[in-house]
Amino acid sequence: MPTPHETLVRLILPDGLLDYFELISVAQLGSGLNIYLEEKNIPPAGYEMVKLESKGFMDEVSIQDFPIRGHKVNLCIKRRRWEVVETKAIITRDWNLVRKGARMTTEFGTFLKGIFG
């Protein structure tokens, strides 16, 4: 069952974002709201059959989102990185591939493309 914060955040975030990111916390700072998200430990497409080891997160990225009732909103996002055990290669999710998936809305795809290129 979602927490009250998660229910509210689902209403204000792009559709599908919480399929890939976990809501860590929400904090009101001055006249702003920070929403902290971490990428879930779900293997990227094409790596489902490869042994991966989570190697933590990349540096946090802060993205200014649409204001809510006159309050600034920042999405503080940590992307996950994995190591392919066999080759020791470090990989991250390719957001351009995710965007092409059928389950993603155009809004979510555009949002991710703006963040991660």
Backbone as a chain_set.jsonl record, in Angstrom:
{"seq": "MPTPHETLVRLILPDGLLDYFELISVAQLGSGLNIYLEEKNIPPAGYEMVKLESKGFMDEVSIQDFPIRGHKVNLCIKRRRWEVVETKAIITRDWNLVRKGARMTTEFGTFLKGIFG", "coords": {"N": [[0.85, -1.18, 0.0], [0.631, 2.196, -0.904], [2.403, 4.956, 0.613], [1.097, 7.975, 2.196], [2.601, 10.166, 1.23], [3.671, 9.089, -1.141], [1.349, 8.627, -2.625], [0.453, 11.259, -3.06], [2.696, 12.329, -4.411], [2.702, 10.737, -6.711], [0.579, 11.869, -8.07], [1.568, 14.331, -8.865], [3.94, 13.952, -10.249], [5.469, 13.079, -13.446], [3.655, 10.644, -15.317], [4.372, 7.272, -14.723], [6.936, 7.593, -13.705], [7.497, 6.629, -11.119], [7.615, 3.965, -11.646], [10.181, 3.403, -12.258], [11.713, 4.75, -10.403], [12.262, 5.083, -6.893], [10.487, 6.638, -4.307], [12.15, 8.468, -1.985], [12.223, 10.534, -0.057], [10.421, 13.51, 0.947], [10.835, 16.919, 1.235], [10.216, 20.057, 2.704], [11.696, 23.04, 2.016], [12.267, 26.166, 2.972], [10.698, 28.222, 0.697], [10.304, 26.17, -1.036], [9.997, 22.83, -2.416], [11.469, 19.735, -2.101], [11.804, 16.742, -3.797], [12.919, 13.591, -3.348], [14.371, 11.042, -5.201], [15.335, 7.707, -6.036], [16.809, 5.548, -8.395], [15.331, 2.44, -9.076], [16.457, -0.921, -8.356], [16.381, -2.442, -10.872], [17.175, -4.425, -13.553], [18.546, -2.971, -16.563], [17.029, -2.859, -19.864], [17.852, -5.549, -21.972], [19.754, -6.634, -20.36], [18.728, -8.525, -18.711], [19.342, -11.232, -18.527], [21.938, -11.331, -17.762], [24.465, -11.482, -15.291], [24.385, -9.034, -12.949], [25.749, -6.55, -10.767], [24.841, -4.275, -8.373], [26.288, -1.113, -8.186], [25.967, 1.09, -6.629], [25.16, 4.591, -6.815], [25.032, 7.222, -9.258], [26.163, 10.665, -9.187], [23.875, 12.839, -7.54], [21.256, 14.478, -9.28], [19.699, 17.569, -9.638], [16.628, 18.71, -10.611], [14.637, 21.293, -11.743], [11.215, 21.427, -11.417], [7.747, 21.927, -12.406], [6.243, 24.614, -10.618], [4.348, 24.356, -7.56], [1.49, 25.666, -6.358], [2.769, 28.173, -6.04], [5.167, 27.436, -4.929], [8.534, 26.475, -5.375], [9.619, 23.51, -7.022], [11.816, 20.897, -6.74], [13.244, 18.108, -8.237], [15.145, 15.681, -6.964], [17.327, 13.531, -8.105], [18.727, 10.309, -8.143], [20.574, 8.287, -10.163], [21.035, 4.846, -10.839], [23.877, 2.649, -11.059], [25.375, -0.214, -12.562], [27.498, -3.115, -12.424], [28.65, -5.306, -14.871], [29.151, -8.494, -14.084], [30.732, -10.485, -15.366], [32.317, -9.081, -17.288], [33.159, -6.791, -16.038], [32.308, -4.318, -16.855], [30.827, -1.117, -16.497], [27.497, -0.138, -16.378], [24.597, 1.863, -17.191], [21.116, 2.683, -17.15], [19.67, 3.079, -20.347], [18.051, 5.771, -21.198], [16.929, 6.671, -23.559], [16.17, 4.327, -24.879], [14.265, 3.373, -23.059], [12.341, 5.316, -23.273], [11.217, 4.768, -25.746], [9.641, 2.628, -25.186], [6.493, 0.908, -24.821], [5.005, 1.318, -22.519], [5.371, 3.868, -21.569], [4.476, 7.237, -21.099], [4.248, 10.069, -23.311], [4.821, 12.447, -21.999], [6.386, 11.571, -19.806], [8.548, 10.41, -21.157], [9.615, 12.664, -22.488], [10.29, 14.161, -20.281], [12.326, 12.561, -19.082], [14.194, 12.554, -21.172], [14.912, 15.229, -21.169], [16.247, 15.384, -18.757], [18.349, 13.435, -18.822], [19.311, 13.369, -21.373]], "CA": [[0.0, 0.0, 0.0], [1.478, 3.397, -0.975], [2.346, 5.909, 1.725], [0.408, 9.209, 1.786], [3.513, 10.959, 0.399], [3.776, 8.476, -2.46], [0.084, 8.872, -3.31], [0.468, 12.655, -3.495], [3.765, 12.517, -5.385], [2.258, 10.107, -7.968], [-0.327, 12.791, -8.747], [2.25, 15.509, -9.397], [5.079, 13.568, -11.088], [5.094, 12.492, -14.741], [3.135, 9.287, -15.285], [5.347, 6.213, -14.945], [8.239, 7.862, -13.087], [7.712, 5.764, -9.964], [7.886, 2.607, -12.114], [11.635, 3.29, -12.353], [12.357, 5.415, -9.273], [11.639, 4.936, -5.581], [10.375, 7.865, -3.535], [12.956, 8.343, -0.769], [11.689, 11.485, 0.914], [9.923, 14.797, 0.484], [11.2, 17.909, 2.255], [9.916, 21.458, 2.398], [12.839, 23.881, 2.362], [11.9, 27.546, 2.675], [9.516, 28.311, -0.166], [10.422, 25.122, -2.044], [9.738, 21.437, -2.085], [12.416, 18.809, -2.716], [11.332, 15.364, -3.881], [14.122, 12.775, -3.516], [14.084, 9.791, -5.889], [16.476, 6.86, -6.387], [16.454, 4.553, -9.394], [15.138, 1.095, -8.538], [17.449, -1.91, -8.776], [15.767, -3.27, -11.908], [18.156, -4.449, -14.656], [18.169, -2.294, -17.804], [16.643, -3.711, -20.989], [18.978, -6.209, -22.628], [20.669, -7.191, -19.353], [17.954, -9.371, -17.801], [19.943, -12.564, -18.421], [23.346, -11.143, -17.422], [24.645, -11.254, -13.854], [24.755, -7.652, -12.642], [25.941, -6.201, -9.367], [24.624, -2.843, -8.193], [27.489, -0.405, -7.729], [25.571, 2.36, -6.041], [24.484, 5.604, -7.603], [25.773, 8.343, -9.826], [25.898, 11.883, -8.42], [22.496, 13.303, -7.576], [20.935, 15.556, -10.201], [18.534, 18.32, -9.186], [15.886, 19.235, -11.745], [13.526, 22.157, -11.34], [9.964, 21.008, -12.038], [6.721, 22.948, -12.353], [5.904, 25.028, -9.245], [3.053, 23.956, -7.012], [0.917, 26.725, -5.503], [3.757, 29.211, -5.785], [6.375, 26.866, -4.323], [9.443, 25.804, -6.302], [9.705, 22.056, -6.848], [13.043, 20.297, -7.257], [13.334, 16.658, -8.215], [16.535, 15.312, -6.651], [17.314, 12.189, -8.666], [19.957, 9.512, -8.171], [20.525, 7.171, -11.11], [21.801, 3.673, -10.413], [24.832, 2.058, -12.005], [25.611, -1.632, -12.329], [28.679, -3.715, -13.034], [28.449, -6.618, -15.472], [30.102, -9.304, -13.322], [31.643, -11.201, -16.26], [33.239, -8.202, -18.019], [33.496, -5.657, -15.165], [31.839, -3.078, -17.48], [29.828, -0.357, -15.747], [26.4, 0.262, -17.251], [23.454, 2.588, -16.645], [19.937, 2.522, -17.999], [19.615, 3.943, -21.529], [16.726, 6.376, -21.137], [16.372, 6.783, -24.908], [15.483, 3.06, -25.139], [13.091, 3.3, -22.19], [11.368, 6.264, -23.811], [10.555, 4.154, -26.89], [8.788, 1.537, -24.707], [5.052, 1.111, -24.949], [4.361, 1.669, -21.25], [5.758, 5.2, -21.14], [3.754, 8.338, -21.716], [5.087, 11.063, -23.992], [5.267, 13.396, -20.973], [7.459, 10.95, -19.047], [9.693, 10.285, -22.061], [10.18, 13.991, -22.695], [10.868, 14.524, -18.992], [13.595, 11.847, -18.938], [15.116, 13.019, -22.197], [15.395, 16.524, -20.705], [17.171, 15.187, -17.634], [19.496, 12.588, -19.087], [19.752, 13.52, -22.776]], "C": [[0.897, 1.245, 0.0], [1.31, 4.279, 0.259], [1.57, 7.143, 1.263], [1.292, 10.098, 0.905], [3.554, 10.414, -1.025], [2.504, 8.711, -3.265], [0.052, 10.291, -3.864], [1.503, 12.871, -4.593], [3.382, 11.88, -6.721], [1.353, 11.045, -8.761], [0.402, 13.963, -9.401], [3.451, 15.193, -10.288], [4.595, 13.051, -12.439], [4.673, 11.038, -14.568], [4.251, 8.291, -15.547], [6.685, 6.418, -14.246], [8.513, 6.911, -11.926], [7.772, 4.282, -10.343], [9.391, 2.348, -12.087], [12.376, 3.875, -11.158], [11.555, 5.2, -8.009], [11.618, 6.293, -4.896], [11.109, 7.664, -2.213], [12.448, 9.281, 0.317], [11.174, 12.724, 0.197], [10.227, 15.784, 1.594], [10.81, 19.304, 1.786], [11.074, 22.29, 2.92], [12.515, 25.316, 1.978], [10.625, 27.578, 1.856], [9.55, 27.25, -1.257], [10.148, 23.746, -1.495], [10.753, 20.592, -2.821], [11.837, 17.406, -2.64], [12.541, 14.516, -4.244], [13.738, 11.403, -4.076], [15.374, 9.045, -6.18], [15.996, 5.803, -7.373], [16.377, 3.174, -8.74], [16.195, 0.142, -9.103], [16.798, -2.933, -9.713], [16.729, -3.261, -13.098], [17.654, -3.707, -15.888], [17.814, -3.305, -18.891], [17.892, -4.272, -21.662], [19.942, -6.854, -21.655], [19.946, -8.11, -18.372], [18.61, -10.725, -17.554], [21.428, -12.513, -18.051], [23.436, -10.913, -15.915], [25.183, -9.842, -13.638], [24.913, -7.492, -11.143], [25.74, -4.688, -9.253], [25.883, -2.22, -7.616], [27.137, 0.99, -7.237], [24.957, 3.3, -7.06], [25.462, 6.61, -8.177], [25.466, 9.564, -8.953], [24.442, 12.305, -8.604], [22.363, 14.481, -8.542], [19.684, 16.242, -9.675], [17.9, 19.006, -10.391], [14.738, 20.088, -11.219], [12.29, 21.739, -12.131], [8.961, 22.16, -11.938], [6.42, 23.32, -10.904], [4.514, 24.529, -8.851], [2.602, 25.037, -6.042], [1.954, 27.761, -5.081], [5.04, 28.724, -5.135], [7.224, 26.204, -5.399], [9.458, 24.312, -5.987], [10.992, 21.581, -7.507], [12.944, 18.79, -7.134], [14.807, 16.314, -8.061], [16.671, 13.824, -6.973], [18.699, 11.557, -8.631], [19.742, 8.348, -9.117], [21.448, 6.066, -10.624], [22.816, 3.3, -11.486], [25.082, 0.62, -11.57], [26.933, -2.037, -12.957], [28.265, -5.066, -13.609], [29.534, -7.501, -14.874], [31.149, -9.95, -14.232], [32.699, -10.294, -16.886], [33.765, -7.031, -17.195], [33.095, -4.299, -15.777], [30.785, -2.429, -16.593], [28.76, 0.104, -16.729], [25.383, 1.085, -16.469], [22.292, 2.367, -17.597], [19.993, 3.533, -19.141], [18.201, 4.516, -21.611], [16.129, 6.61, -22.507], [15.633, 5.495, -25.289], [14.205, 2.956, -24.313], [11.971, 4.165, -22.77], [10.578, 5.654, -24.972], [9.593, 3.046, -26.465], [7.314, 1.903, -24.722], [4.395, 1.595, -23.661], [4.629, 3.096, -20.824], [4.933, 6.267, -21.847], [4.74, 9.282, -22.386], [5.647, 12.049, -22.977], [6.461, 12.839, -20.207], [8.72, 10.835, -19.905], [10.379, 11.612, -22.294], [10.879, 14.462, -21.423], [12.241, 13.867, -18.824], [14.623, 12.32, -19.95], [15.724, 14.359, -21.782], [16.412, 16.386, -19.588], [18.463, 14.527, -18.081], [19.983, 12.621, -20.533], [19.448, 12.363, -23.663]], "O": [[1.819, 1.341, 0.81], [0.24, 4.343, 0.864], [1.4, 7.342, 0.06], [0.808, 10.711, -0.046], [3.481, 11.171, -1.994], [2.574, 8.967, -4.467], [-0.334, 10.5, -5.014], [1.217, 13.525, -5.596], [3.708, 12.434, -7.771], [1.36, 11.018, -9.991], [-0.085, 14.528, -10.381], [3.932, 16.069, -11.007], [3.445, 12.631, -12.569], [5.256, 10.298, -13.777], [5.004, 8.454, -16.507], [7.496, 5.493, -14.202], [9.638, 6.439, -11.765], [7.957, 3.43, -9.474], [9.826, 1.209, -11.914], [13.536, 3.537, -10.921], [10.325, 5.141, -8.039], [12.615, 7.014, -4.903], [10.742, 6.801, -1.417], [12.266, 8.878, 1.465], [11.448, 12.953, -0.981], [9.921, 15.529, 2.759], [11.038, 19.681, 0.637], [11.397, 22.255, 4.108], [12.49, 25.652, 0.794], [9.599, 27.033, 2.262], [8.901, 27.405, -2.292], [10.078, 23.529, -0.285], [10.891, 20.711, -4.039], [11.435, 16.938, -1.575], [13.126, 14.688, -5.313], [12.902, 10.697, -3.512], [16.387, 9.653, -6.525], [14.917, 5.232, -7.212], [17.245, 2.794, -7.954], [16.749, 0.37, -10.179], [16.682, -4.116, -9.391], [17.064, -2.189, -13.603], [16.474, -3.795, -16.227], [18.242, -4.458, -18.845], [18.865, -3.553, -21.89], [20.862, -7.554, -22.077], [20.489, -8.439, -17.317], [18.448, -11.302, -16.479], [22.096, -13.546, -18.03], [22.59, -10.235, -15.332], [26.28, -9.501, -14.081], [24.292, -8.205, -10.355], [26.393, -3.916, -9.955], [26.47, -2.744, -6.669], [27.901, 1.94, -7.406], [24.326, 2.878, -8.029], [26.559, 6.817, -7.657], [24.604, 9.498, -8.076], [23.861, 12.147, -9.678], [23.229, 15.353, -8.613], [18.716, 15.576, -9.308], [18.548, 19.779, -11.096], [13.968, 19.657, -10.36], [12.313, 21.701, -13.361], [9.292, 23.238, -11.443], [6.349, 22.44, -10.046], [3.641, 24.315, -9.692], [3.254, 25.289, -5.029], [2.009, 28.17, -3.921], [5.916, 29.53, -4.823], [6.709, 25.462, -6.236], [9.326, 23.907, -4.832], [11.226, 21.833, -8.689], [12.608, 18.257, -6.076], [15.618, 16.624, -8.933], [16.2, 12.968, -6.224], [19.696, 12.163, -9.023], [18.85, 7.524, -8.915], [22.513, 6.33, -10.066], [22.634, 3.599, -12.666], [25.014, 0.282, -10.388], [27.424, -1.398, -13.888], [27.618, -5.868, -12.937], [30.718, -7.281, -15.131], [32.334, -9.956, -13.897], [33.858, -10.693, -17.006], [34.709, -6.356, -17.605], [33.497, -3.252, -15.271], [29.949, -3.117, -16.007], [29.07, 0.667, -17.779], [25.319, 1.012, -15.242], [22.481, 1.913, -18.726], [20.322, 4.701, -18.93], [17.27, 3.834, -22.04], [14.91, 6.74, -22.615], [14.592, 5.551, -25.943], [13.177, 2.501, -24.813], [10.802, 3.78, -22.753], [9.407, 5.98, -25.164], [8.808, 2.568, -27.284], [6.95, 3.077, -24.645], [3.335, 2.219, -23.708], [4.137, 3.504, -19.772], [4.722, 6.198, -23.058], [5.927, 9.287, -22.06], [6.808, 12.448, -23.072], [7.44, 13.551, -19.98], [9.823, 11.126, -19.441], [11.608, 11.679, -22.297], [11.937, 15.088, -21.485], [13.21, 14.537, -18.466], [15.798, 12.47, -19.617], [16.908, 14.603, -22.013], [17.339, 17.19, -19.488], [19.551, 15.002, -17.757], [20.967, 11.963, -20.87], [19.775, 12.392, -24.85]]}, "num_chains": 1, "name": "protein.A"}
